[in-house]
Amino acid sequence: MGSSYAQFIVVLLIFVGVLAVTLWVTRWMSGYQRVKGSDSNIGLIDSQAIGNGKYIQIVRLGDRYFALAVSKDNVSLISELDKDSLIIREGSSQTASFKDILSGIRPAPGGDTIENENK
């Protein structure tokens, strides 16, 4: 009976270890890709879904900007855009924490948001 508990604990520790390694590798890869892409001449500025598997995207190629229609099997040039006509948000790829998202969506008991409750 004691052996089965020990076996369970070992399997549980291995599972938690694999999850921790997976988290570390995922964060490392995202940081690597972000640094690698920051000096690139190609960048996705904005994307908007317009249908099932269909998007309009604004891309940067060097110092020129283009509007593209993208679908599952096709990419079509809509037009070239002037940089002055675009609203480019710096750092827009940063994600908010789960707590920030949750506090903006649901009020805590008592009618106050979670963020205000912690102050």
Biopython code that builds the backbone (N, CA, C, O; Angstrom):
import numpy as np
from Bio.PDB.StructureBuilder import StructureBuilder

atoms = [
    (1, "MET", "N", (0.817, -1.196, 0.000)),
    (1, "MET", "CA", (0.000, 0.000, 0.000)),
    (1, "MET", "C", (0.862, 1.262, 0.000)),
    (1, "MET", "O", (0.565, 2.206, -0.732)),
    (2, "GLY", "N", (1.926, 1.296, 0.810)),
    (2, "GLY", "CA", (2.824, 2.438, 0.854)),
    (2, "GLY", "C", (3.563, 2.629, -0.454)),
    (2, "GLY", "O", (3.911, 3.750, -0.826)),
    (3, "SER", "N", (3.802, 1.520, -1.156)),
    (3, "SER", "CA", (4.497, 1.586, -2.435)),
    (3, "SER", "C", (3.655, 2.299, -3.480)),
    (3, "SER", "O", (4.191, 3.016, -4.325)),
    (4, "SER", "N", (2.345, 2.111, -3.432)),
    (4, "SER", "CA", (1.485, 2.762, -4.420)),
    (4, "SER", "C", (1.440, 4.274, -4.190)),
    (4, "SER", "O", (1.355, 5.044, -5.147)),
    (5, "TYR", "N", (1.497, 4.705, -2.919)),
    (5, "TYR", "CA", (1.545, 6.137, -2.634)),
    (5, "TYR", "C", (2.848, 6.738, -3.132)),
    (5, "TYR", "O", (2.852, 7.815, -3.728)),
    (6, "ALA", "N", (3.940, 6.054, -2.893)),
    (6, "ALA", "CA", (5.240, 6.540, -3.349)),
    (6, "ALA", "C", (5.275, 6.612, -4.875)),
    (6, "ALA", "O", (5.803, 7.568, -5.443)),
    (7, "GLN", "N", (4.721, 5.615, -5.524)),
    (7, "GLN", "CA", (4.680, 5.598, -6.985)),
    (7, "GLN", "C", (3.837, 6.766, -7.507)),
    (7, "GLN", "O", (4.198, 7.414, -8.490)),
    (8, "PHE", "N", (2.719, 7.021, -6.840)),
    (8, "PHE", "CA", (1.862, 8.141, -7.229)),
    (8, "PHE", "C", (2.597, 9.471, -7.089)),
    (8, "PHE", "O", (2.526, 10.312, -7.985)),
    (9, "ILE", "N", (3.305, 9.670, -5.973)),
    (9, "ILE", "CA", (4.048, 10.904, -5.738)),
    (9, "ILE", "C", (5.130, 11.088, -6.796)),
    (9, "ILE", "O", (5.324, 12.197, -7.295)),
    (10, "VAL", "N", (5.839, 10.009, -7.145)),
    (10, "VAL", "CA", (6.885, 10.090, -8.164)),
    (10, "VAL", "C", (6.291, 10.482, -9.505)),
    (10, "VAL", "O", (6.833, 11.356, -10.182)),
    (11, "VAL", "N", (5.195, 9.861, -9.904)),
    (11, "VAL", "CA", (4.542, 10.191, -11.174)),
    (11, "VAL", "C", (4.052, 11.630, -11.153)),
    (11, "VAL", "O", (4.181, 12.338, -12.152)),
    (12, "LEU", "N", (3.498, 12.070, -10.046)),
    (12, "LEU", "CA", (3.021, 13.449, -9.923)),
    (12, "LEU", "C", (4.179, 14.440, -10.045)),
    (12, "LEU", "O", (4.045, 15.460, -10.721)),
    (13, "LEU", "N", (5.304, 14.156, -9.404)),
    (13, "LEU", "CA", (6.471, 15.031, -9.502)),
    (13, "LEU", "C", (7.013, 15.075, -10.926)),
    (13, "LEU", "O", (7.408, 16.138, -11.405)),
    (14, "ILE", "N", (7.035, 13.942, -11.598)),
    (14, "ILE", "CA", (7.489, 13.919, -12.998)),
    (14, "ILE", "C", (6.556, 14.762, -13.860)),
    (14, "ILE", "O", (7.019, 15.514, -14.718)),
    (15, "PHE", "N", (5.256, 14.648, -13.643)),
    (15, "PHE", "CA", (4.277, 15.417, -14.406)),
    (15, "PHE", "C", (4.468, 16.913, -14.195)),
    (15, "PHE", "O", (4.469, 17.683, -15.155)),
    (16, "VAL", "N", (4.629, 17.324, -12.946)),
    (16, "VAL", "CA", (4.840, 18.742, -12.642)),
    (16, "VAL", "C", (6.158, 19.211, -13.254)),
    (16, "VAL", "O", (6.236, 20.331, -13.758)),
    (17, "GLY", "N", (7.178, 18.384, -13.219)),
    (17, "GLY", "CA", (8.457, 18.727, -13.837)),
    (17, "GLY", "C", (8.330, 18.934, -15.335)),
    (17, "GLY", "O", (8.899, 19.878, -15.883)),
    (18, "VAL", "N", (7.589, 18.060, -16.003)),
    (18, "VAL", "CA", (7.380, 18.197, -17.451)),
    (18, "VAL", "C", (6.611, 19.482, -17.751)),
    (18, "VAL", "O", (6.925, 20.181, -18.715)),
    (19, "LEU", "N", (5.612, 19.797, -16.938)),
    (19, "LEU", "CA", (4.877, 21.057, -17.130)),
    (19, "LEU", "C", (5.787, 22.265, -16.954)),
    (19, "LEU", "O", (5.701, 23.219, -17.727)),
    (20, "ALA", "N", (6.652, 22.237, -15.952)),
    (20, "ALA", "CA", (7.561, 23.353, -15.717)),
    (20, "ALA", "C", (8.541, 23.527, -16.879)),
    (20, "ALA", "O", (8.803, 24.651, -17.306)),
    (21, "VAL", "N", (9.079, 22.423, -17.388)),
    (21, "VAL", "CA", (10.000, 22.501, -18.526)),
    (21, "VAL", "C", (9.276, 23.023, -19.756)),
    (21, "VAL", "O", (9.833, 23.825, -20.505)),
    (22, "THR", "N", (8.050, 22.583, -19.972)),
    (22, "THR", "CA", (7.255, 23.052, -21.109)),
    (22, "THR", "C", (7.006, 24.561, -21.006)),
    (22, "THR", "O", (7.123, 25.277, -22.000)),
    (23, "LEU", "N", (6.669, 25.036, -19.825)),
    (23, "LEU", "CA", (6.453, 26.473, -19.618)),
    (23, "LEU", "C", (7.727, 27.251, -19.907)),
    (23, "LEU", "O", (7.682, 28.273, -20.592)),
    (24, "TRP", "N", (8.856, 26.788, -19.401)),
    (24, "TRP", "CA", (10.125, 27.476, -19.611)),
    (24, "TRP", "C", (10.486, 27.527, -21.097)),
    (24, "TRP", "O", (10.884, 28.577, -21.602)),
    (25, "VAL", "N", (10.347, 26.395, -21.800)),
    (25, "VAL", "CA", (10.690, 26.342, -23.222)),
    (25, "VAL", "C", (9.765, 27.255, -24.031)),
    (25, "VAL", "O", (10.220, 27.932, -24.953)),
    (26, "THR", "N", (8.489, 27.278, -23.698)),
    (26, "THR", "CA", (7.528, 28.132, -24.398)),
    (26, "THR", "C", (7.884, 29.605, -24.223)),
    (26, "THR", "O", (7.873, 30.369, -25.188)),
    (27, "ARG", "N", (8.196, 30.000, -23.001)),
    (27, "ARG", "CA", (8.572, 31.404, -22.767)),
    (27, "ARG", "C", (9.881, 31.747, -23.445)),
    (27, "ARG", "O", (10.025, 32.845, -23.983)),
    (28, "TRP", "N", (10.834, 30.836, -23.434)),
    (28, "TRP", "CA", (12.120, 31.077, -24.089)),
    (28, "TRP", "C", (11.935, 31.243, -25.591)),
    (28, "TRP", "O", (12.520, 32.144, -26.192)),
    (29, "MET", "N", (11.121, 30.374, -26.205)),
    (29, "MET", "CA", (10.887, 30.457, -27.648)),
    (29, "MET", "C", (10.157, 31.747, -28.022)),
    (29, "MET", "O", (10.478, 32.357, -29.041)),
    (30, "SER", "N", (9.191, 32.168, -27.225)),
    (30, "SER", "CA", (8.480, 33.408, -27.557)),
    (30, "SER", "C", (9.414, 34.605, -27.451)),
    (30, "SER", "O", (9.341, 35.512, -28.281)),
    (31, "GLY", "N", (10.283, 34.632, -26.461)),
    (31, "GLY", "CA", (11.255, 35.712, -26.340)),
    (31, "GLY", "C", (12.248, 35.692, -27.484)),
    (31, "GLY", "O", (12.621, 36.749, -27.993)),
    (32, "TYR", "N", (12.682, 34.520, -27.896)),
    (32, "TYR", "CA", (13.627, 34.385, -29.004)),
    (32, "TYR", "C", (13.000, 34.882, -30.304)),
    (32, "TYR", "O", (13.643, 35.601, -31.069)),
    (33, "GLN", "N", (11.749, 34.502, -30.554)),
    (33, "GLN", "CA", (11.082, 34.921, -31.780)),
    (33, "GLN", "C", (10.822, 36.417, -31.774)),
    (33, "GLN", "O", (10.892, 37.054, -32.825)),
    (34, "ARG", "N", (10.524, 36.992, -30.616)),
    (34, "ARG", "CA", (10.263, 38.432, -30.527)),
    (34, "ARG", "C", (11.532, 39.214, -30.837)),
    (34, "ARG", "O", (11.490, 40.199, -31.574)),
    (35, "VAL", "N", (12.670, 38.779, -30.274)),
    (35, "VAL", "CA", (13.940, 39.464, -30.525)),
    (35, "VAL", "C", (14.360, 39.279, -31.972)),
    (35, "VAL", "O", (14.834, 40.217, -32.613)),
    (36, "LYS", "N", (14.186, 38.070, -32.485)),
    (36, "LYS", "CA", (14.566, 37.785, -33.867)),
    (36, "LYS", "C", (13.745, 38.623, -34.845)),
    (36, "LYS", "O", (14.276, 39.102, -35.847)),
    (37, "GLY", "N", (12.454, 38.802, -34.561)),
    (37, "GLY", "CA", (11.585, 39.537, -35.472)),
    (37, "GLY", "C", (11.654, 41.039, -35.332)),
    (37, "GLY", "O", (11.137, 41.757, -36.188)),
    (38, "SER", "N", (12.285, 41.543, -34.262)),
    (38, "SER", "CA", (12.277, 42.984, -34.049)),
    (38, "SER", "C", (13.153, 43.729, -35.044)),
    (38, "SER", "O", (12.882, 44.895, -35.333)),
    (39, "ASP", "N", (14.192, 43.100, -35.578)),
    (39, "ASP", "CA", (15.080, 43.754, -36.536)),
    (39, "ASP", "C", (14.738, 43.398, -37.972)),
    (39, "ASP", "O", (15.502, 43.703, -38.888)),
    (40, "SER", "N", (13.630, 42.774, -38.169)),
    (40, "SER", "CA", (13.251, 42.278, -39.481)),
    (40, "SER", "C", (12.738, 43.406, -40.372)),
    (40, "SER", "O", (12.251, 44.428, -39.889)),
    (41, "ASN", "N", (12.856, 43.200, -41.660)),
    (41, "ASN", "CA", (12.299, 44.139, -42.637)),
    (41, "ASN", "C", (10.854, 43.827, -42.965)),
    (41, "ASN", "O", (10.211, 44.557, -43.719)),
    (42, "ILE", "N", (10.345, 42.755, -42.405)),
    (42, "ILE", "CA", (8.966, 42.346, -42.659)),
    (42, "ILE", "C", (8.229, 42.307, -41.332)),
    (42, "ILE", "O", (8.732, 41.746, -40.359)),
    (43, "GLY", "N", (7.037, 42.899, -41.283)),
    (43, "GLY", "CA", (6.269, 42.889, -40.049)),
    (43, "GLY", "C", (4.778, 42.980, -40.306)),
    (43, "GLY", "O", (4.335, 43.635, -41.249)),
    (44, "LEU", "N", (4.012, 42.317, -39.460)),
    (44, "LEU", "CA", (2.553, 42.397, -39.498)),
    (44, "LEU", "C", (2.132, 43.549, -38.598)),
    (44, "LEU", "O", (2.384, 43.516, -37.394)),
    (45, "ILE", "N", (1.502, 44.552, -39.159)),
    (45, "ILE", "CA", (1.085, 45.731, -38.406)),
    (45, "ILE", "C", (-0.282, 45.513, -37.773)),
    (45, "ILE", "O", (-0.473, 45.805, -36.593)),
    (46, "ASP", "N", (-1.227, 45.008, -38.542)),
    (46, "ASP", "CA", (-2.583, 44.813, -38.037)),
    (46, "ASP", "C", (-3.271, 43.741, -38.860)),
    (46, "ASP", "O", (-2.917, 43.507, -40.015)),
    (47, "SER", "N", (-4.258, 43.093, -38.258)),
    (47, "SER", "CA", (-5.014, 42.056, -38.943)),
    (47, "SER", "C", (-6.460, 42.104, -38.468)),
    (47, "SER", "O", (-6.718, 42.277, -37.277)),
    (48, "GLN", "N", (-7.393, 41.954, -39.383)),
    (48, "GLN", "CA", (-8.810, 41.977, -39.044)),
    (48, "GLN", "C", (-9.524, 40.868, -39.798)),
    (48, "GLN", "O", (-9.445, 40.795, -41.024)),
    (49, "ALA", "N", (-10.222, 40.000, -39.068)),
    (49, "ALA", "CA", (-11.005, 38.941, -39.704)),
    (49, "ALA", "C", (-12.229, 39.553, -40.365)),
    (49, "ALA", "O", (-12.921, 40.381, -39.771)),
    (50, "ILE", "N", (-12.490, 39.142, -41.595)),
    (50, "ILE", "CA", (-13.675, 39.638, -42.309)),
    (50, "ILE", "C", (-14.614, 38.505, -42.678)),
    (50, "ILE", "O", (-15.669, 38.739, -43.267)),
    (51, "GLY", "N", (-14.248, 37.302, -42.343)),
    (51, "GLY", "CA", (-15.082, 36.144, -42.638)),
    (51, "GLY", "C", (-14.393, 34.896, -42.136)),
    (51, "GLY", "O", (-13.347, 34.964, -41.489)),
    (52, "ASN", "N", (-14.982, 33.766, -42.436)),
    (52, "ASN", "CA", (-14.429, 32.493, -42.009)),
    (52, "ASN", "C", (-13.119, 32.219, -42.756)),
    (52, "ASN", "O", (-13.138, 31.859, -43.933)),
    (53, "GLY", "N", (-11.986, 32.390, -42.072)),
    (53, "GLY", "CA", (-10.687, 32.141, -42.683)),
    (53, "GLY", "C", (-10.250, 33.221, -43.651)),
    (53, "GLY", "O", (-9.351, 32.987, -44.460)),
    (54, "LYS", "N", (-10.861, 34.401, -43.593)),
    (54, "LYS", "CA", (-10.518, 35.511, -44.487)),
    (54, "LYS", "C", (-10.153, 36.731, -43.655)),
    (54, "LYS", "O", (-10.849, 37.080, -42.701)),
    (55, "TYR", "N", (-9.050, 37.376, -44.029)),
    (55, "TYR", "CA", (-8.524, 38.485, -43.256)),
    (55, "TYR", "C", (-8.071, 39.619, -44.171)),
    (55, "TYR", "O", (-7.695, 39.405, -45.323)),
    (56, "ILE", "N", (-8.119, 40.821, -43.624)),
    (56, "ILE", "CA", (-7.424, 41.948, -44.230)),
    (56, "ILE", "C", (-6.254, 42.242, -43.298)),
    (56, "ILE", "O", (-6.433, 42.411, -42.092)),
    (57, "GLN", "N", (-5.056, 42.301, -43.872)),
    (57, "GLN", "CA", (-3.865, 42.529, -43.067)),
    (57, "GLN", "C", (-3.078, 43.710, -43.616)),
    (57, "GLN", "O", (-3.020, 43.929, -44.826)),
    (58, "ILE", "N", (-2.479, 44.460, -42.711)),
    (58, "ILE", "CA", (-1.559, 45.521, -43.086)),
    (58, "ILE", "C", (-0.169, 45.029, -42.723)),
    (58, "ILE", "O", (0.102, 44.701, -41.568)),
    (59, "VAL", "N", (0.712, 44.979, -43.719)),
    (59, "VAL", "CA", (2.064, 44.485, -43.501)),
    (59, "VAL", "C", (3.070, 45.562, -43.861)),
    (59, "VAL", "O", (2.810, 46.428, -44.696)),
    (60, "ARG", "N", (4.235, 45.489, -43.207)),
    (60, "ARG", "CA", (5.336, 46.395, -43.492)),
    (60, "ARG", "C", (6.436, 45.600, -44.177)),
    (60, "ARG", "O", (6.881, 44.573, -43.665)),
    (61, "LEU", "N", (6.868, 46.072, -45.323)),
    (61, "LEU", "CA", (7.997, 45.502, -46.054)),
    (61, "LEU", "C", (9.016, 46.619, -46.210)),
    (61, "LEU", "O", (8.846, 47.511, -47.041)),
    (62, "GLY", "N", (10.073, 46.569, -45.413)),
    (62, "GLY", "CA", (11.039, 47.661, -45.410)),
    (62, "GLY", "C", (10.397, 48.916, -44.863)),
    (62, "GLY", "O", (9.966, 48.936, -43.710)),
    (63, "ASP", "N", (10.323, 49.959, -45.663)),
    (63, "ASP", "CA", (9.674, 51.199, -45.236)),
    (63, "ASP", "C", (8.373, 51.445, -45.996)),
    (63, "ASP", "O", (7.865, 52.566, -46.022)),
    (64, "ARG", "N", (7.842, 50.402, -46.608)),
    (64, "ARG", "CA", (6.567, 50.507, -47.345)),
    (64, "ARG", "C", (5.504, 49.665, -46.650)),
    (64, "ARG", "O", (5.813, 48.656, -46.016)),
    (65, "TYR", "N", (4.255, 50.090, -46.775)),
    (65, "TYR", "CA", (3.129, 49.419, -46.124)),
    (65, "TYR", "C", (2.125, 48.988, -47.175)),
    (65, "TYR", "O", (1.871, 49.710, -48.139)),
    (66, "PHE", "N", (1.548, 47.794, -46.982)),
    (66, "PHE", "CA", (0.598, 47.240, -47.938)),
    (66, "PHE", "C", (-0.614, 46.669, -47.218)),
    (66, "PHE", "O", (-0.502, 46.127, -46.118)),
    (67, "ALA", "N", (-1.776, 46.799, -47.856)),
    (67, "ALA", "CA", (-2.995, 46.144, -47.397)),
    (67, "ALA", "C", (-3.167, 44.882, -48.231)),
    (67, "ALA", "O", (-3.138, 44.929, -49.460)),
    (68, "LEU", "N", (-3.349, 43.739, -47.543)),
    (68, "LEU", "CA", (-3.477, 42.454, -48.217)),
    (68, "LEU", "C", (-4.790, 41.799, -47.835)),
    (68, "LEU", "O", (-5.255, 41.927, -46.702)),
    (69, "ALA", "N", (-5.386, 41.093, -48.794)),
    (69, "ALA", "CA", (-6.530, 40.229, -48.522)),
    (69, "ALA", "C", (-5.973, 38.809, -48.433)),
    (69, "ALA", "O", (-5.367, 38.313, -49.383)),
    (70, "VAL", "N", (-6.180, 38.160, -47.290)),
    (70, "VAL", "CA", (-5.593, 36.841, -47.054)),
    (70, "VAL", "C", (-6.706, 35.843, -46.801)),
    (70, "VAL", "O", (-7.569, 36.059, -45.951)),
    (71, "SER", "N", (-6.679, 34.747, -47.546)),
    (71, "SER", "CA", (-7.618, 33.651, -47.314)),
    (71, "SER", "C", (-6.817, 32.359, -47.193)),
    (71, "SER", "O", (-5.586, 32.374, -47.204)),
    (72, "LYS", "N", (-7.515, 31.273, -47.080)),
    (72, "LYS", "CA", (-6.858, 29.978, -46.885)),
    (72, "LYS", "C", (-5.901, 29.651, -48.030)),
    (72, "LYS", "O", (-4.804, 29.147, -47.789)),
    (73, "ASP", "N", (-6.296, 29.925, -49.251)),
    (73, "ASP", "CA", (-5.509, 29.521, -50.418)),
    (73, "ASP", "C", (-4.941, 30.683, -51.222)),
    (73, "ASP", "O", (-4.292, 30.452, -52.242)),
    (74, "ASN", "N", (-5.164, 31.927, -50.796)),
    (74, "ASN", "CA", (-4.803, 33.048, -51.659)),
    (74, "ASN", "C", (-4.395, 34.265, -50.835)),
    (74, "ASN", "O", (-4.930, 34.502, -49.752)),
    (75, "VAL", "N", (-3.449, 35.027, -51.358)),
    (75, "VAL", "CA", (-3.069, 36.324, -50.798)),
    (75, "VAL", "C", (-3.115, 37.323, -51.948)),
    (75, "VAL", "O", (-2.449, 37.135, -52.966)),
    (76, "SER", "N", (-3.905, 38.388, -51.784)),
    (76, "SER", "CA", (-4.052, 39.380, -52.848)),
    (76, "SER", "C", (-3.690, 40.761, -52.329)),
    (76, "SER", "O", (-4.047, 41.126, -51.209)),
    (77, "LEU", "N", (-2.982, 41.524, -53.147)),
    (77, "LEU", "CA", (-2.642, 42.899, -52.806)),
    (77, "LEU", "C", (-3.868, 43.781, -53.030)),
    (77, "LEU", "O", (-4.450, 43.787, -54.114)),
    (78, "ILE", "N", (-4.248, 44.515, -52.004)),
    (78, "ILE", "CA", (-5.349, 45.465, -52.144)),
    (78, "ILE", "C", (-4.786, 46.805, -52.606)),
    (78, "ILE", "O", (-5.210, 47.346, -53.627)),
    (79, "SER", "N", (-3.822, 47.339, -51.843)),
    (79, "SER", "CA", (-3.185, 48.593, -52.238)),
    (79, "SER", "C", (-1.963, 48.860, -51.374)),
    (79, "SER", "O", (-1.768, 48.239, -50.329)),
    (80, "GLU", "N", (-1.136, 49.809, -51.841)),
    (80, "GLU", "CA", (-0.037, 50.294, -51.015)),
    (80, "GLU", "C", (-0.577, 51.447, -50.182)),
    (80, "GLU", "O", (-1.399, 52.230, -50.656)),
    (81, "LEU", "N", (-0.116, 51.550, -48.942)),
    (81, "LEU", "CA", (-0.617, 52.561, -48.018)),
    (81, "LEU", "C", (0.485, 53.545, -47.657)),
    (81, "LEU", "O", (1.666, 53.197, -47.646)),
    (82, "ASP", "N", (0.085, 54.784, -47.361)),
    (82, "ASP", "CA", (1.025, 55.775, -46.847)),
    (82, "ASP", "C", (1.171, 55.566, -45.345)),
    (82, "ASP", "O", (0.187, 55.303, -44.653)),
    (83, "LYS", "N", (2.394, 55.683, -44.842)),
    (83, "LYS", "CA", (2.626, 55.529, -43.416)),
    (83, "LYS", "C", (1.854, 56.585, -42.626)),
    (83, "LYS", "O", (1.396, 56.315, -41.516)),
    (84, "ASP", "N", (1.709, 57.783, -43.190)),
    (84, "ASP", "CA", (1.008, 58.866, -42.510)),
    (84, "ASP", "C", (-0.474, 58.563, -42.303)),
    (84, "ASP", "O", (-1.087, 59.108, -41.385)),
    (85, "SER", "N", (-1.055, 57.710, -43.131)),
    (85, "SER", "CA", (-2.473, 57.396, -43.016)),
    (85, "SER", "C", (-2.752, 56.281, -42.008)),
    (85, "SER", "O", (-3.912, 55.978, -41.729)),
    (86, "LEU", "N", (-1.699, 55.669, -41.461)),
    (86, "LEU", "CA", (-1.865, 54.551, -40.532)),
    (86, "LEU", "C", (-1.722, 55.010, -39.087)),
    (86, "LEU", "O", (-0.990, 55.952, -38.784)),
    (87, "ILE", "N", (-2.430, 54.327, -38.212)),
    (87, "ILE", "CA", (-2.263, 54.512, -36.774)),
    (87, "ILE", "C", (-1.493, 53.296, -36.290)),
    (87, "ILE", "O", (-2.041, 52.198, -36.193)),
    (88, "ILE", "N", (-0.217, 53.501, -35.988)),
    (88, "ILE", "CA", (0.641, 52.397, -35.571)),
    (88, "ILE", "C", (0.869, 52.522, -34.078)),
    (88, "ILE", "O", (1.457, 53.495, -33.606)),
    (89, "ARG", "N", (0.399, 51.529, -33.337)),
    (89, "ARG", "CA", (0.549, 51.522, -31.884)),
    (89, "ARG", "C", (1.819, 50.775, -31.523)),
    (89, "ARG", "O", (1.972, 49.601, -31.860)),
    (90, "GLU", "N", (2.725, 51.447, -30.844)),
    (90, "GLU", "CA", (3.961, 50.811, -30.402)),
    (90, "GLU", "C", (3.652, 49.918, -29.209)),
    (90, "GLU", "O", (2.912, 50.307, -28.306)),
    (91, "GLY", "N", (4.228, 48.713, -29.213)),
    (91, "GLY", "CA", (4.053, 47.796, -28.089)),
    (91, "GLY", "C", (2.664, 47.205, -27.998)),
    (91, "GLY", "O", (2.267, 46.744, -26.927)),
    (92, "SER", "N", (1.908, 47.202, -29.091)),
    (92, "SER", "CA", (0.548, 46.680, -29.037)),
    (92, "SER", "C", (0.520, 45.167, -28.937)),
    (92, "SER", "O", (-0.532, 44.583, -28.676)),
    (93, "SER", "N", (1.666, 44.521, -29.143)),
    (93, "SER", "CA", (1.703, 43.065, -29.066)),
    (93, "SER", "C", (1.828, 42.560, -27.640)),
    (93, "SER", "O", (1.760, 41.353, -27.407)),
    (94, "GLN", "N", (2.012, 43.472, -26.668)),
    (94, "GLN", "CA", (2.122, 43.040, -25.289)),
    (94, "GLN", "C", (0.750, 42.628, -24.799)),
    (94, "GLN", "O", (-0.252, 43.284, -25.084)),
    (95, "THR", "N", (0.718, 41.527, -24.054)),
    (95, "THR", "CA", (-0.546, 41.017, -23.561)),
    (95, "THR", "C", (-0.752, 41.418, -22.110)),
    (95, "THR", "O", (0.204, 41.520, -21.341)),
    (96, "ALA", "N", (-1.983, 41.640, -21.753)),
    (96, "ALA", "CA", (-2.314, 41.965, -20.374)),
    (96, "ALA", "C", (-2.342, 40.692, -19.552)),
    (96, "ALA", "O", (-2.510, 39.599, -20.092)),
    (97, "SER", "N", (-2.178, 40.835, -18.248)),
    (97, "SER", "CA", (-2.234, 39.671, -17.381)),
    (97, "SER", "C", (-3.685, 39.208, -17.258)),
    (97, "SER", "O", (-4.622, 39.957, -17.534)),
    (98, "PHE", "N", (-3.841, 37.967, -16.840)),
    (98, "PHE", "CA", (-5.174, 37.404, -16.681)),
    (98, "PHE", "C", (-5.970, 38.200, -15.651)),
    (98, "PHE", "O", (-7.173, 38.404, -15.815)),
    (99, "LYS", "N", (-5.300, 38.650, -14.590)),
    (99, "LYS", "CA", (-5.973, 39.437, -13.552)),
    (99, "LYS", "C", (-6.509, 40.744, -14.134)),
    (99, "LYS", "O", (-7.624, 41.153, -13.811)),
    (100, "ASP", "N", (-5.715, 41.408, -14.998)),
    (100, "ASP", "CA", (-6.160, 42.660, -15.611)),
    (100, "ASP", "C", (-7.381, 42.444, -16.495)),
    (100, "ASP", "O", (-8.327, 43.232, -16.472)),
    (101, "ILE", "N", (-7.347, 41.371, -17.270)),
    (101, "ILE", "CA", (-8.477, 41.067, -18.154)),
    (101, "ILE", "C", (-9.714, 40.748, -17.342)),
    (101, "ILE", "O", (-10.802, 41.247, -17.630)),
    (102, "LEU", "N", (-9.546, 39.906, -16.314)),
    (102, "LEU", "CA", (-10.673, 39.493, -15.495)),
    (102, "LEU", "C", (-11.266, 40.665, -14.732)),
    (102, "LEU", "O", (-12.486, 40.766, -14.607)),
    (103, "SER", "N", (-10.421, 41.553, -14.220)),
    (103, "SER", "CA", (-10.936, 42.682, -13.449)),
    (103, "SER", "C", (-11.729, 43.641, -14.329)),
    (103, "SER", "O", (-12.628, 44.322, -13.836)),
    (104, "GLY", "N", (-11.417, 43.708, -15.609)),
    (104, "GLY", "CA", (-12.167, 44.575, -16.504)),
    (104, "GLY", "C", (-13.486, 43.982, -16.947)),
    (104, "GLY", "O", (-14.360, 44.697, -17.437)),
    (105, "ILE", "N", (-13.636, 42.671, -16.777)),
    (105, "ILE", "CA", (-14.835, 42.004, -17.267)),
    (105, "ILE", "C", (-15.902, 41.854, -16.196)),
    (105, "ILE", "O", (-17.058, 42.225, -16.399)),
    (106, "ARG", "N", (-15.505, 41.311, -15.060)),
    (106, "ARG", "CA", (-16.537, 41.024, -14.062)),
    (106, "ARG", "C", (-16.304, 41.814, -12.792)),
    (106, "ARG", "O", (-15.166, 41.958, -12.344)),
    (107, "PRO", "N", (-17.388, 42.334, -12.202)),
    (107, "PRO", "CA", (-17.242, 43.008, -10.914)),
    (107, "PRO", "C", (-17.120, 41.974, -9.796)),
    (107, "PRO", "O", (-17.699, 40.890, -9.875)),
    (108, "ALA", "N", (-16.376, 42.315, -8.777)),
    (108, "ALA", "CA", (-16.245, 41.448, -7.607)),
    (108, "ALA", "C", (-17.512, 41.556, -6.778)),
    (108, "ALA", "O", (-18.289, 42.493, -6.960)),
    (109, "PRO", "N", (-17.736, 40.606, -5.864)),
    (109, "PRO", "CA", (-18.899, 40.720, -4.982)),
    (109, "PRO", "C", (-18.882, 42.057, -4.249)),
    (109, "PRO", "O", (-17.844, 42.467, -3.729)),
    (110, "GLY", "N", (-19.984, 42.712, -4.206)),
    (110, "GLY", "CA", (-20.066, 44.030, -3.593)),
    (110, "GLY", "C", (-20.050, 45.143, -4.627)),
    (110, "GLY", "O", (-20.119, 46.319, -4.271)),
    (111, "GLY", "N", (-19.957, 44.779, -5.928)),
    (111, "GLY", "CA", (-20.031, 45.756, -6.988)),
    (111, "GLY", "C", (-18.732, 46.429, -7.352)),
    (111, "GLY", "O", (-18.709, 47.251, -8.268)),
    (112, "ASP", "N", (-17.633, 46.110, -6.660)),
    (112, "ASP", "CA", (-16.351, 46.725, -6.957)),
    (112, "ASP", "C", (-15.540, 45.777, -7.827)),
    (112, "ASP", "O", (-15.703, 44.561, -7.734)),
    (113, "THR", "N", (-14.678, 46.313, -8.662)),
    (113, "THR", "CA", (-13.846, 45.446, -9.481)),
    (113, "THR", "C", (-12.775, 44.806, -8.620)),
    (113, "THR", "O", (-12.468, 45.300, -7.535)),
    (114, "ILE", "N", (-12.208, 43.713, -9.097)),
    (114, "ILE", "CA", (-11.178, 42.994, -8.354)),
    (114, "ILE", "C", (-9.982, 43.893, -8.089)),
    (114, "ILE", "O", (-9.398, 43.855, -7.006)),
    (115, "GLU", "N", (-9.619, 44.698, -9.073)),
    (115, "GLU", "CA", (-8.460, 45.579, -8.931)),
    (115, "GLU", "C", (-8.664, 46.574, -7.793)),
    (115, "GLU", "O", (-7.755, 46.800, -6.995)),
    (116, "ASN", "N", (-9.842, 47.163, -7.714)),
    (116, "ASN", "CA", (-10.129, 48.142, -6.667)),
    (116, "ASN", "C", (-10.258, 47.488, -5.298)),
    (116, "ASN", "O", (-9.992, 48.120, -4.276)),
    (117, "GLU", "N", (-10.668, 46.221, -5.278)),
    (117, "GLU", "CA", (-10.839, 45.496, -4.034)),
    (117, "GLU", "C", (-9.497, 45.276, -3.340)),
    (117, "GLU", "O", (-9.430, 45.252, -2.111)),
    (118, "ASN", "N", (-8.438, 45.116, -4.116)),
    (118, "ASN", "CA", (-7.124, 44.833, -3.552)),
    (118, "ASN", "C", (-6.417, 46.083, -3.032)),
    (118, "ASN", "O", (-5.370, 45.961, -2.395)),
    (119, "LYS", "N", (-6.941, 47.257, -3.277)),
    (119, "LYS", "CA", (-6.276, 48.500, -2.841)),
    (119, "LYS", "C", (-6.636, 48.848, -1.434)),
    (119, "LYS", "O", (-6.168, 49.858, -0.909)),
]
sb = StructureBuilder()
sb.init_structure("model")
sb.init_model(0)
sb.init_chain("A")
sb.init_seg("    ")
for serial, (resi, resn, name, xyz) in enumerate(atoms, 1):
    if name == "N":
        sb.init_residue(resn, " ", resi, " ")
    sb.init_atom(name, np.array(xyz, "f"), 0.0, 1.0, " ", f" {name:<3s}", serial, name[0])
structure = sb.get_structure()
